Amino acid sequence: MNRLLKIDNIHSLERFLPSTYYSFMVHNLPHVRMVDIDGKPVVYREAESEGMILLREETIRRMKEARVEKGNPVEVAKVAAIQAIKRTPDIIPFCHPIKITSVDVSHHFNEKSVIFTVKVGARDQTGVEMEALTGLSVALLTVWDMVKMYEKDESGNYPGTKIHDIRVKYKVKKSPR
């Protein structure tokens, strides 16, 4: 006996279908679409994002003294951020592939945190905020992955580790001259 499933909205569909079917169905629903940017001019665009990861003081010390078993978390995080920026349209369904012209990933330490800043530039028809946020998020996750052995408590959890304050600091759109 076939049963029809009534789907009220796109989010309820996700519960019932495996991710591959969900992805296929999303692209075939009339109310879900990628925005048309064809009529927009190509201009310089820039966005800077910032966020931090809260860590134990001992973990911060290990990072500063190059005593992290997996290597230098900050430098690996910078590479991961750049890779993620280039892959943003593969991660976020309706982001347009854009021509990235520059990426700058920087960091600084506080007593209990590492703060990353990711700046992305492009000459394209749409902004780079999502690329900056994606790169930032992956940088912070990479640090977590590389230092998690130092952050776990006795039960294997991370009671003090926290990624937070992820935001777009600014965005720029310069008109053609």
MODELLER restraints for C-alpha pairs under 7 A, 6 or more apart:
rsr = mdl.restraints
at = mdl.atoms
rsr.add(forms.Gaussian(group=physical.xy_distance, feature=features.Distance(at['CA:7:A'], at['CA:13:A']), mean=6.09, stdev=0.5))
rsr.add(forms.Gaussian(group=physical.xy_distance, feature=features.Distance(at['CA:14:A'], at['CA:22:A']), mean=5.96, stdev=0.5))
rsr.add(forms.Gaussian(group=physical.xy_distance, feature=features.Distance(at['CA:26:A'], at['CA:32:A']), mean=6.58, stdev=0.5))
rsr.add(forms.Gaussian(group=physical.xy_distance, feature=features.Distance(at['CA:34:A'], at['CA:94:A']), mean=5.22, stdev=0.5))
rsr.add(forms.Gaussian(group=physical.xy_distance, feature=features.Distance(at['CA:37:A'], at['CA:125:A']), mean=6.40, stdev=0.5))
rsr.add(forms.Gaussian(group=physical.xy_distance, feature=features.Distance(at['CA:40:A'], at['CA:125:A']), mean=5.50, stdev=0.5))
rsr.add(forms.Gaussian(group=physical.xy_distance, feature=features.Distance(at['CA:41:A'], at['CA:125:A']), mean=5.60, stdev=0.5))
rsr.add(forms.Gaussian(group=physical.xy_distance, feature=features.Distance(at['CA:42:A'], at['CA:123:A']), mean=6.04, stdev=0.5))
rsr.add(forms.Gaussian(group=physical.xy_distance, feature=features.Distance(at['CA:42:A'], at['CA:124:A']), mean=4.51, stdev=0.5))
rsr.add(forms.Gaussian(group=physical.xy_distance, feature=features.Distance(at['CA:42:A'], at['CA:125:A']), mean=4.62, stdev=0.5))
rsr.add(forms.Gaussian(group=physical.xy_distance, feature=features.Distance(at['CA:43:A'], at['CA:123:A']), mean=5.20, stdev=0.5))
rsr.add(forms.Gaussian(group=physical.xy_distance, feature=features.Distance(at['CA:43:A'], at['CA:124:A']), mean=5.56, stdev=0.5))
rsr.add(forms.Gaussian(group=physical.xy_distance, feature=features.Distance(at['CA:43:A'], at['CA:125:A']), mean=6.45, stdev=0.5))
rsr.add(forms.Gaussian(group=physical.xy_distance, feature=features.Distance(at['CA:43:A'], at['CA:173:A']), mean=6.84, stdev=0.5))
rsr.add(forms.Gaussian(group=physical.xy_distance, feature=features.Distance(at['CA:43:A'], at['CA:174:A']), mean=6.01, stdev=0.5))
rsr.add(forms.Gaussian(group=physical.xy_distance, feature=features.Distance(at['CA:43:A'], at['CA:175:A']), mean=5.74, stdev=0.5))
rsr.add(forms.Gaussian(group=physical.xy_distance, feature=features.Distance(at['CA:43:A'], at['CA:176:A']), mean=5.78, stdev=0.5))
rsr.add(forms.Gaussian(group=physical.xy_distance, feature=features.Distance(at['CA:44:A'], at['CA:122:A']), mean=5.74, stdev=0.5))
rsr.add(forms.Gaussian(group=physical.xy_distance, feature=features.Distance(at['CA:44:A'], at['CA:123:A']), mean=4.35, stdev=0.5))
rsr.add(forms.Gaussian(group=physical.xy_distance, feature=features.Distance(at['CA:44:A'], at['CA:124:A']), mean=6.57, stdev=0.5))
rsr.add(forms.Gaussian(group=physical.xy_distance, feature=features.Distance(at['CA:44:A'], at['CA:173:A']), mean=5.93, stdev=0.5))
rsr.add(forms.Gaussian(group=physical.xy_distance, feature=features.Distance(at['CA:44:A'], at['CA:174:A']), mean=5.36, stdev=0.5))
rsr.add(forms.Gaussian(group=physical.xy_distance, feature=features.Distance(at['CA:45:A'], at['CA:121:A']), mean=5.68, stdev=0.5))
rsr.add(forms.Gaussian(group=physical.xy_distance, feature=features.Distance(at['CA:45:A'], at['CA:122:A']), mean=5.27, stdev=0.5))
rsr.add(forms.Gaussian(group=physical.xy_distance, feature=features.Distance(at['CA:45:A'], at['CA:123:A']), mean=6.03, stdev=0.5))
rsr.add(forms.Gaussian(group=physical.xy_distance, feature=features.Distance(at['CA:45:A'], at['CA:127:A']), mean=5.84, stdev=0.5))
rsr.add(forms.Gaussian(group=physical.xy_distance, feature=features.Distance(at['CA:45:A'], at['CA:128:A']), mean=6.65, stdev=0.5))
rsr.add(forms.Gaussian(group=physical.xy_distance, feature=features.Distance(at['CA:45:A'], at['CA:172:A']), mean=5.40, stdev=0.5))
rsr.add(forms.Gaussian(group=physical.xy_distance, feature=features.Distance(at['CA:45:A'], at['CA:173:A']), mean=4.66, stdev=0.5))
rsr.add(forms.Gaussian(group=physical.xy_distance, feature=features.Distance(at['CA:45:A'], at['CA:174:A']), mean=6.49, stdev=0.5))
rsr.add(forms.Gaussian(group=physical.xy_distance, feature=features.Distance(at['CA:46:A'], at['CA:120:A']), mean=5.54, stdev=0.5))
rsr.add(forms.Gaussian(group=physical.xy_distance, feature=features.Distance(at['CA:46:A'], at['CA:121:A']), mean=4.34, stdev=0.5))
rsr.add(forms.Gaussian(group=physical.xy_distance, feature=features.Distance(at['CA:46:A'], at['CA:122:A']), mean=6.43, stdev=0.5))
rsr.add(forms.Gaussian(group=physical.xy_distance, feature=features.Distance(at['CA:46:A'], at['CA:128:A']), mean=6.17, stdev=0.5))
rsr.add(forms.Gaussian(group=physical.xy_distance, feature=features.Distance(at['CA:46:A'], at['CA:171:A']), mean=5.48, stdev=0.5))
rsr.add(forms.Gaussian(group=physical.xy_distance, feature=features.Distance(at['CA:46:A'], at['CA:172:A']), mean=4.95, stdev=0.5))
rsr.add(forms.Gaussian(group=physical.xy_distance, feature=features.Distance(at['CA:46:A'], at['CA:173:A']), mean=6.73, stdev=0.5))
rsr.add(forms.Gaussian(group=physical.xy_distance, feature=features.Distance(at['CA:47:A'], at['CA:119:A']), mean=5.70, stdev=0.5))
rsr.add(forms.Gaussian(group=physical.xy_distance, feature=features.Distance(at['CA:47:A'], at['CA:120:A']), mean=5.53, stdev=0.5))
rsr.add(forms.Gaussian(group=physical.xy_distance, feature=features.Distance(at['CA:47:A'], at['CA:121:A']), mean=6.76, stdev=0.5))
rsr.add(forms.Gaussian(group=physical.xy_distance, feature=features.Distance(at['CA:47:A'], at['CA:128:A']), mean=5.77, stdev=0.5))
rsr.add(forms.Gaussian(group=physical.xy_distance, feature=features.Distance(at['CA:47:A'], at['CA:129:A']), mean=5.30, stdev=0.5))
rsr.add(forms.Gaussian(group=physical.xy_distance, feature=features.Distance(at['CA:47:A'], at['CA:132:A']), mean=6.30, stdev=0.5))
rsr.add(forms.Gaussian(group=physical.xy_distance, feature=features.Distance(at['CA:47:A'], at['CA:170:A']), mean=5.69, stdev=0.5))
rsr.add(forms.Gaussian(group=physical.xy_distance, feature=features.Distance(at['CA:47:A'], at['CA:171:A']), mean=4.12, stdev=0.5))
rsr.add(forms.Gaussian(group=physical.xy_distance, feature=features.Distance(at['CA:47:A'], at['CA:172:A']), mean=6.26, stdev=0.5))
rsr.add(forms.Gaussian(group=physical.xy_distance, feature=features.Distance(at['CA:48:A'], at['CA:117:A']), mean=6.84, stdev=0.5))
rsr.add(forms.Gaussian(group=physical.xy_distance, feature=features.Distance(at['CA:48:A'], at['CA:118:A']), mean=5.49, stdev=0.5))
rsr.add(forms.Gaussian(group=physical.xy_distance, feature=features.Distance(at['CA:48:A'], at['CA:119:A']), mean=4.19, stdev=0.5))
rsr.add(forms.Gaussian(group=physical.xy_distance, feature=features.Distance(at['CA:48:A'], at['CA:120:A']), mean=6.44, stdev=0.5))
rsr.add(forms.Gaussian(group=physical.xy_distance, feature=features.Distance(at['CA:48:A'], at['CA:132:A']), mean=6.10, stdev=0.5))
rsr.add(forms.Gaussian(group=physical.xy_distance, feature=features.Distance(at['CA:48:A'], at['CA:168:A']), mean=5.85, stdev=0.5))
rsr.add(forms.Gaussian(group=physical.xy_distance, feature=features.Distance(at['CA:48:A'], at['CA:169:A']), mean=5.48, stdev=0.5))
rsr.add(forms.Gaussian(group=physical.xy_distance, feature=features.Distance(at['CA:48:A'], at['CA:170:A']), mean=5.56, stdev=0.5))
rsr.add(forms.Gaussian(group=physical.xy_distance, feature=features.Distance(at['CA:48:A'], at['CA:171:A']), mean=6.47, stdev=0.5))
rsr.add(forms.Gaussian(group=physical.xy_distance, feature=features.Distance(at['CA:49:A'], at['CA:117:A']), mean=5.66, stdev=0.5))
rsr.add(forms.Gaussian(group=physical.xy_distance, feature=features.Distance(at['CA:49:A'], at['CA:118:A']), mean=5.26, stdev=0.5))
rsr.add(forms.Gaussian(group=physical.xy_distance, feature=features.Distance(at['CA:49:A'], at['CA:119:A']), mean=6.49, stdev=0.5))
rsr.add(forms.Gaussian(group=physical.xy_distance, feature=features.Distance(at['CA:49:A'], at['CA:132:A']), mean=5.60, stdev=0.5))
rsr.add(forms.Gaussian(group=physical.xy_distance, feature=features.Distance(at['CA:49:A'], at['CA:133:A']), mean=5.81, stdev=0.5))
rsr.add(forms.Gaussian(group=physical.xy_distance, feature=features.Distance(at['CA:49:A'], at['CA:136:A']), mean=6.72, stdev=0.5))
rsr.add(forms.Gaussian(group=physical.xy_distance, feature=features.Distance(at['CA:49:A'], at['CA:167:A']), mean=5.53, stdev=0.5))
rsr.add(forms.Gaussian(group=physical.xy_distance, feature=features.Distance(at['CA:49:A'], at['CA:168:A']), mean=4.23, stdev=0.5))
rsr.add(forms.Gaussian(group=physical.xy_distance, feature=features.Distance(at['CA:49:A'], at['CA:169:A']), mean=5.25, stdev=0.5))
rsr.add(forms.Gaussian(group=physical.xy_distance, feature=features.Distance(at['CA:50:A'], at['CA:116:A']), mean=5.69, stdev=0.5))
rsr.add(forms.Gaussian(group=physical.xy_distance, feature=features.Distance(at['CA:50:A'], at['CA:117:A']), mean=4.47, stdev=0.5))
rsr.add(forms.Gaussian(group=physical.xy_distance, feature=features.Distance(at['CA:50:A'], at['CA:118:A']), mean=6.44, stdev=0.5))
rsr.add(forms.Gaussian(group=physical.xy_distance, feature=features.Distance(at['CA:50:A'], at['CA:136:A']), mean=6.85, stdev=0.5))
rsr.add(forms.Gaussian(group=physical.xy_distance, feature=features.Distance(at['CA:50:A'], at['CA:166:A']), mean=5.66, stdev=0.5))
rsr.add(forms.Gaussian(group=physical.xy_distance, feature=features.Distance(at['CA:50:A'], at['CA:167:A']), mean=5.59, stdev=0.5))
rsr.add(forms.Gaussian(group=physical.xy_distance, feature=features.Distance(at['CA:50:A'], at['CA:168:A']), mean=6.46, stdev=0.5))
rsr.add(forms.Gaussian(group=physical.xy_distance, feature=features.Distance(at['CA:50:A'], at['CA:169:A']), mean=6.49, stdev=0.5))
rsr.add(forms.Gaussian(group=physical.xy_distance, feature=features.Distance(at['CA:51:A'], at['CA:115:A']), mean=5.76, stdev=0.5))
rsr.add(forms.Gaussian(group=physical.xy_distance, feature=features.Distance(at['CA:51:A'], at['CA:116:A']), mean=5.67, stdev=0.5))
rsr.add(forms.Gaussian(group=physical.xy_distance, feature=features.Distance(at['CA:51:A'], at['CA:117:A']), mean=6.84, stdev=0.5))
rsr.add(forms.Gaussian(group=physical.xy_distance, feature=features.Distance(at['CA:51:A'], at['CA:136:A']), mean=6.96, stdev=0.5))
rsr.add(forms.Gaussian(group=physical.xy_distance, feature=features.Distance(at['CA:51:A'], at['CA:164:A']), mean=6.11, stdev=0.5))
rsr.add(forms.Gaussian(group=physical.xy_distance, feature=features.Distance(at['CA:51:A'], at['CA:165:A']), mean=5.04, stdev=0.5))
rsr.add(forms.Gaussian(group=physical.xy_distance, feature=features.Distance(at['CA:51:A'], at['CA:166:A']), mean=4.13, stdev=0.5))
rsr.add(forms.Gaussian(group=physical.xy_distance, feature=features.Distance(at['CA:51:A'], at['CA:167:A']), mean=6.47, stdev=0.5))
rsr.add(forms.Gaussian(group=physical.xy_distance, feature=features.Distance(at['CA:52:A'], at['CA:113:A']), mean=6.45, stdev=0.5))
rsr.add(forms.Gaussian(group=physical.xy_distance, feature=features.Distance(at['CA:52:A'], at['CA:114:A']), mean=5.52, stdev=0.5))
rsr.add(forms.Gaussian(group=physical.xy_distance, feature=features.Distance(at['CA:52:A'], at['CA:115:A']), mean=4.25, stdev=0.5))
rsr.add(forms.Gaussian(group=physical.xy_distance, feature=features.Distance(at['CA:52:A'], at['CA:116:A']), mean=6.06, stdev=0.5))
rsr.add(forms.Gaussian(group=physical.xy_distance, feature=features.Distance(at['CA:52:A'], at['CA:140:A']), mean=6.95, stdev=0.5))
rsr.add(forms.Gaussian(group=physical.xy_distance, feature=features.Distance(at['CA:52:A'], at['CA:163:A']), mean=5.77, stdev=0.5))
rsr.add(forms.Gaussian(group=physical.xy_distance, feature=features.Distance(at['CA:52:A'], at['CA:164:A']), mean=5.63, stdev=0.5))
rsr.add(forms.Gaussian(group=physical.xy_distance, feature=features.Distance(at['CA:52:A'], at['CA:165:A']), mean=6.38, stdev=0.5))
rsr.add(forms.Gaussian(group=physical.xy_distance, feature=features.Distance(at['CA:53:A'], at['CA:113:A']), mean=5.40, stdev=0.5))
rsr.add(forms.Gaussian(group=physical.xy_distance, feature=features.Distance(at['CA:53:A'], at['CA:114:A']), mean=5.51, stdev=0.5))
rsr.add(forms.Gaussian(group=physical.xy_distance, feature=features.Distance(at['CA:53:A'], at['CA:115:A']), mean=6.67, stdev=0.5))
rsr.add(forms.Gaussian(group=physical.xy_distance, feature=features.Distance(at['CA:53:A'], at['CA:140:A']), mean=6.28, stdev=0.5))
rsr.add(forms.Gaussian(group=physical.xy_distance, feature=features.Distance(at['CA:53:A'], at['CA:162:A']), mean=5.54, stdev=0.5))
rsr.add(forms.Gaussian(group=physical.xy_distance, feature=features.Distance(at['CA:53:A'], at['CA:163:A']), mean=4.34, stdev=0.5))
rsr.add(forms.Gaussian(group=physical.xy_distance, feature=features.Distance(at['CA:53:A'], at['CA:164:A']), mean=6.36, stdev=0.5))
rsr.add(forms.Gaussian(group=physical.xy_distance, feature=features.Distance(at['CA:54:A'], at['CA:112:A']), mean=5.77, stdev=0.5))
rsr.add(forms.Gaussian(group=physical.xy_distance, feature=features.Distance(at['CA:54:A'], at['CA:113:A']), mean=4.34, stdev=0.5))
rsr.add(forms.Gaussian(group=physical.xy_distance, feature=features.Distance(at['CA:54:A'], at['CA:114:A']), mean=6.83, stdev=0.5))
rsr.add(forms.Gaussian(group=physical.xy_distance, feature=features.Distance(at['CA:54:A'], at['CA:161:A']), mean=5.31, stdev=0.5))
rsr.add(forms.Gaussian(group=physical.xy_distance, feature=features.Distance(at['CA:54:A'], at['CA:162:A']), mean=4.99, stdev=0.5))
rsr.add(forms.Gaussian(group=physical.xy_distance, feature=features.Distance(at['CA:54:A'], at['CA:163:A']), mean=6.30, stdev=0.5))
rsr.add(forms.Gaussian(group=physical.xy_distance, feature=features.Distance(at['CA:55:A'], at['CA:112:A']), mean=5.40, stdev=0.5))
rsr.add(forms.Gaussian(group=physical.xy_distance, feature=features.Distance(at['CA:55:A'], at['CA:113:A']), mean=5.47, stdev=0.5))
rsr.add(forms.Gaussian(group=physical.xy_distance, feature=features.Distance(at['CA:55:A'], at['CA:160:A']), mean=6.58, stdev=0.5))
rsr.add(forms.Gaussian(group=physical.xy_distance, feature=features.Distance(at['CA:55:A'], at['CA:161:A']), mean=5.15, stdev=0.5))
rsr.add(forms.Gaussian(group=physical.xy_distance, feature=features.Distance(at['CA:56:A'], at['CA:112:A']), mean=5.93, stdev=0.5))
rsr.add(forms.Gaussian(group=physical.xy_distance, feature=features.Distance(at['CA:56:A'], at['CA:151:A']), mean=6.63, stdev=0.5))
rsr.add(forms.Gaussian(group=physical.xy_distance, feature=features.Distance(at['CA:57:A'], at['CA:111:A']), mean=6.42, stdev=0.5))
rsr.add(forms.Gaussian(group=physical.xy_distance, feature=features.Distance(at['CA:57:A'], at['CA:112:A']), mean=5.22, stdev=0.5))
rsr.add(forms.Gaussian(group=physical.xy_distance, feature=features.Distance(at['CA:59:A'], at['CA:150:A']), mean=6.20, stdev=0.5))
rsr.add(forms.Gaussian(group=physical.xy_distance, feature=features.Distance(at['CA:60:A'], at['CA:112:A']), mean=6.59, stdev=0.5))
rsr.add(forms.Gaussian(group=physical.xy_distance, feature=features.Distance(at['CA:62:A'], at['CA:68:A']), mean=5.88, stdev=0.5))
rsr.add(forms.Gaussian(group=physical.xy_distance, feature=features.Distance(at['CA:63:A'], at['CA:72:A']), mean=6.97, stdev=0.5))
rsr.add(forms.Gaussian(group=physical.xy_distance, feature=features.Distance(at['CA:66:A'], at['CA:72:A']), mean=6.51, stdev=0.5))
rsr.add(forms.Gaussian(group=physical.xy_distance, feature=features.Distance(at['CA:68:A'], at['CA:147:A']), mean=6.97, stdev=0.5))
rsr.add(forms.Gaussian(group=physical.xy_distance, feature=features.Distance(at['CA:70:A'], at['CA:146:A']), mean=6.01, stdev=0.5))
rsr.add(forms.Gaussian(group=physical.xy_distance, feature=features.Distance(at['CA:73:A'], at['CA:143:A']), mean=5.21, stdev=0.5))
rsr.add(forms.Gaussian(group=physical.xy_distance, feature=features.Distance(at['CA:73:A'], at['CA:146:A']), mean=5.89, stdev=0.5))
rsr.add(forms.Gaussian(group=physical.xy_distance, feature=features.Distance(at['CA:74:A'], at['CA:143:A']), mean=6.67, stdev=0.5))
rsr.add(forms.Gaussian(group=physical.xy_distance, feature=features.Distance(at['CA:77:A'], at['CA:139:A']), mean=4.36, stdev=0.5))
rsr.add(forms.Gaussian(group=physical.xy_distance, feature=features.Distance(at['CA:77:A'], at['CA:142:A']), mean=5.33, stdev=0.5))
rsr.add(forms.Gaussian(group=physical.xy_distance, feature=features.Distance(at['CA:77:A'], at['CA:143:A']), mean=6.11, stdev=0.5))
rsr.add(forms.Gaussian(group=physical.xy_distance, feature=features.Distance(at['CA:78:A'], at['CA:105:A']), mean=5.86, stdev=0.5))
rsr.add(forms.Gaussian(group=physical.xy_distance, feature=features.Distance(at['CA:78:A'], at['CA:139:A']), mean=6.17, stdev=0.5))
rsr.add(forms.Gaussian(group=physical.xy_distance, feature=features.Distance(at['CA:80:A'], at['CA:138:A']), mean=6.43, stdev=0.5))
rsr.add(forms.Gaussian(group=physical.xy_distance, feature=features.Distance(at['CA:80:A'], at['CA:139:A']), mean=5.96, stdev=0.5))
rsr.add(forms.Gaussian(group=physical.xy_distance, feature=features.Distance(at['CA:81:A'], at['CA:135:A']), mean=4.02, stdev=0.5))
rsr.add(forms.Gaussian(group=physical.xy_distance, feature=features.Distance(at['CA:81:A'], at['CA:136:A']), mean=6.13, stdev=0.5))
rsr.add(forms.Gaussian(group=physical.xy_distance, feature=features.Distance(at['CA:81:A'], at['CA:138:A']), mean=5.60, stdev=0.5))
rsr.add(forms.Gaussian(group=physical.xy_distance, feature=features.Distance(at['CA:81:A'], at['CA:139:A']), mean=4.99, stdev=0.5))
rsr.add(forms.Gaussian(group=physical.xy_distance, feature=features.Distance(at['CA:82:A'], at['CA:103:A']), mean=6.98, stdev=0.5))
rsr.add(forms.Gaussian(group=physical.xy_distance, feature=features.Distance(at['CA:82:A'], at['CA:135:A']), mean=6.23, stdev=0.5))
rsr.add(forms.Gaussian(group=physical.xy_distance, feature=features.Distance(at['CA:84:A'], at['CA:134:A']), mean=6.31, stdev=0.5))
rsr.add(forms.Gaussian(group=physical.xy_distance, feature=features.Distance(at['CA:84:A'], at['CA:135:A']), mean=5.19, stdev=0.5))
rsr.add(forms.Gaussian(group=physical.xy_distance, feature=features.Distance(at['CA:84:A'], at['CA:138:A']), mean=6.62, stdev=0.5))
rsr.add(forms.Gaussian(group=physical.xy_distance, feature=features.Distance(at['CA:85:A'], at['CA:131:A']), mean=4.86, stdev=0.5))
rsr.add(forms.Gaussian(group=physical.xy_distance, feature=features.Distance(at['CA:85:A'], at['CA:132:A']), mean=6.73, stdev=0.5))
rsr.add(forms.Gaussian(group=physical.xy_distance, feature=features.Distance(at['CA:85:A'], at['CA:134:A']), mean=6.14, stdev=0.5))
rsr.add(forms.Gaussian(group=physical.xy_distance, feature=features.Distance(at['CA:85:A'], at['CA:135:A']), mean=4.95, stdev=0.5))
rsr.add(forms.Gaussian(group=physical.xy_distance, feature=features.Distance(at['CA:88:A'], at['CA:131:A']), mean=5.79, stdev=0.5))
rsr.add(forms.Gaussian(group=physical.xy_distance, feature=features.Distance(at['CA:88:A'], at['CA:134:A']), mean=6.54, stdev=0.5))
rsr.add(forms.Gaussian(group=physical.xy_distance, feature=features.Distance(at['CA:89:A'], at['CA:95:A']), mean=4.86, stdev=0.5))
rsr.add(forms.Gaussian(group=physical.xy_distance, feature=features.Distance(at['CA:89:A'], at['CA:96:A']), mean=5.87, stdev=0.5))
rsr.add(forms.Gaussian(group=physical.xy_distance, feature=features.Distance(at['CA:89:A'], at['CA:97:A']), mean=5.55, stdev=0.5))
rsr.add(forms.Gaussian(group=physical.xy_distance, feature=features.Distance(at['CA:98:A'], at['CA:124:A']), mean=6.28, stdev=0.5))
rsr.add(forms.Gaussian(group=physical.xy_distance, feature=features.Distance(at['CA:99:A'], at['CA:122:A']), mean=5.81, stdev=0.5))
rsr.add(forms.Gaussian(group=physical.xy_distance, feature=features.Distance(at['CA:99:A'], at['CA:123:A']), mean=6.45, stdev=0.5))
rsr.add(forms.Gaussian(group=physical.xy_distance, feature=features.Distance(at['CA:99:A'], at['CA:124:A']), mean=6.41, stdev=0.5))
rsr.add(forms.Gaussian(group=physical.xy_distance, feature=features.Distance(at['CA:100:A'], at['CA:121:A']), mean=6.01, stdev=0.5))
rsr.add(forms.Gaussian(group=physical.xy_distance, feature=features.Distance(at['CA:100:A'], at['CA:122:A']), mean=4.49, stdev=0.5))
rsr.add(forms.Gaussian(group=physical.xy_distance, feature=features.Distance(at['CA:101:A'], at['CA:121:A']), mean=5.46, stdev=0.5))
rsr.add(forms.Gaussian(group=physical.xy_distance, feature=features.Distance(at['CA:101:A'], at['CA:122:A']), mean=4.75, stdev=0.5))
rsr.add(forms.Gaussian(group=physical.xy_distance, feature=features.Distance(at['CA:101:A'], at['CA:123:A']), mean=6.90, stdev=0.5))
rsr.add(forms.Gaussian(group=physical.xy_distance, feature=features.Distance(at['CA:102:A'], at['CA:120:A']), mean=5.69, stdev=0.5))
rsr.add(forms.Gaussian(group=physical.xy_distance, feature=features.Distance(at['CA:102:A'], at['CA:121:A']), mean=4.86, stdev=0.5))
rsr.add(forms.Gaussian(group=physical.xy_distance, feature=features.Distance(at['CA:102:A'], at['CA:122:A']), mean=6.71, stdev=0.5))
rsr.add(forms.Gaussian(group=physical.xy_distance, feature=features.Distance(at['CA:103:A'], at['CA:119:A']), mean=5.63, stdev=0.5))
rsr.add(forms.Gaussian(group=physical.xy_distance, feature=features.Distance(at['CA:103:A'], at['CA:120:A']), mean=4.61, stdev=0.5))
rsr.add(forms.Gaussian(group=physical.xy_distance, feature=features.Distance(at['CA:103:A'], at['CA:121:A']), mean=6.40, stdev=0.5))
rsr.add(forms.Gaussian(group=physical.xy_distance, feature=features.Distance(at['CA:104:A'], at['CA:118:A']), mean=5.79, stdev=0.5))
rsr.add(forms.Gaussian(group=physical.xy_distance, feature=features.Distance(at['CA:104:A'], at['CA:119:A']), mean=5.10, stdev=0.5))
rsr.add(forms.Gaussian(group=physical.xy_distance, feature=features.Distance(at['CA:104:A'], at['CA:120:A']), mean=6.63, stdev=0.5))
rsr.add(forms.Gaussian(group=physical.xy_distance, feature=features.Distance(at['CA:105:A'], at['CA:117:A']), mean=5.78, stdev=0.5))
rsr.add(forms.Gaussian(group=physical.xy_distance, feature=features.Distance(at['CA:105:A'], at['CA:118:A']), mean=4.56, stdev=0.5))
rsr.add(forms.Gaussian(group=physical.xy_distance, feature=features.Distance(at['CA:105:A'], at['CA:119:A']), mean=6.46, stdev=0.5))
rsr.add(forms.Gaussian(group=physical.xy_distance, feature=features.Distance(at['CA:106:A'], at['CA:116:A']), mean=5.73, stdev=0.5))
rsr.add(forms.Gaussian(group=physical.xy_distance, feature=features.Distance(at['CA:106:A'], at['CA:117:A']), mean=5.26, stdev=0.5))
rsr.add(forms.Gaussian(group=physical.xy_distance, feature=features.Distance(at['CA:106:A'], at['CA:118:A']), mean=6.55, stdev=0.5))
rsr.add(forms.Gaussian(group=physical.xy_distance, feature=features.Distance(at['CA:107:A'], at['CA:114:A']), mean=6.77, stdev=0.5))
rsr.add(forms.Gaussian(group=physical.xy_distance, feature=features.Distance(at['CA:107:A'], at['CA:115:A']), mean=5.42, stdev=0.5))
rsr.add(forms.Gaussian(group=physical.xy_distance, feature=features.Distance(at['CA:107:A'], at['CA:116:A']), mean=4.33, stdev=0.5))
rsr.add(forms.Gaussian(group=physical.xy_distance, feature=features.Distance(at['CA:107:A'], at['CA:117:A']), mean=6.09, stdev=0.5))
rsr.add(forms.Gaussian(group=physical.xy_distance, feature=features.Distance(at['CA:108:A'], at['CA:114:A']), mean=5.87, stdev=0.5))
rsr.add(forms.Gaussian(group=physical.xy_distance, feature=features.Distance(at['CA:108:A'], at['CA:115:A']), mean=5.44, stdev=0.5))
rsr.add(forms.Gaussian(group=physical.xy_distance, feature=features.Distance(at['CA:108:A'], at['CA:116:A']), mean=6.78, stdev=0.5))
rsr.add(forms.Gaussian(group=physical.xy_distance, feature=features.Distance(at['CA:109:A'], at['CA:115:A']), mean=6.25, stdev=0.5))
rsr.add(forms.Gaussian(group=physical.xy_distance, feature=features.Distance(at['CA:116:A'], at['CA:136:A']), mean=6.87, stdev=0.5))
rsr.add(forms.Gaussian(group=physical.xy_distance, feature=features.Distance(at['CA:117:A'], at['CA:136:A']), mean=6.97, stdev=0.5))
rsr.add(forms.Gaussian(group=physical.xy_distance, feature=features.Distance(at['CA:118:A'], at['CA:132:A']), mean=5.75, stdev=0.5))
rsr.add(forms.Gaussian(group=physical.xy_distance, feature=features.Distance(at['CA:118:A'], at['CA:135:A']), mean=6.83, stdev=0.5))
rsr.add(forms.Gaussian(group=physical.xy_distance, feature=features.Distance(at['CA:118:A'], at['CA:136:A']), mean=5.85, stdev=0.5))
rsr.add(forms.Gaussian(group=physical.xy_distance, feature=features.Distance(at['CA:119:A'], at['CA:132:A']), mean=6.14, stdev=0.5))
rsr.add(forms.Gaussian(group=physical.xy_distance, feature=features.Distance(at['CA:120:A'], at['CA:128:A']), mean=6.49, stdev=0.5))
rsr.add(forms.Gaussian(group=physical.xy_distance, feature=features.Distance(at['CA:120:A'], at['CA:132:A']), mean=5.76, stdev=0.5))
rsr.add(forms.Gaussian(group=physical.xy_distance, feature=features.Distance(at['CA:121:A'], at['CA:128:A']), mean=6.99, stdev=0.5))
rsr.add(forms.Gaussian(group=physical.xy_distance, feature=features.Distance(at['CA:129:A'], at['CA:168:A']), mean=6.90, stdev=0.5))
rsr.add(forms.Gaussian(group=physical.xy_distance, feature=features.Distance(at['CA:140:A'], at['CA:163:A']), mean=6.96, stdev=0.5))
rsr.add(forms.Gaussian(group=physical.xy_distance, feature=features.Distance(at['CA:151:A'], at['CA:158:A']), mean=5.91, stdev=0.5))
rsr.add(forms.Gaussian(group=physical.xy_distance, feature=features.Distance(at['CA:151:A'], at['CA:161:A']), mean=6.72, stdev=0.5))
rsr.add(forms.Gaussian(group=physical.xy_distance, feature=features.Distance(at['CA:152:A'], at['CA:158:A']), mean=4.95, stdev=0.5))
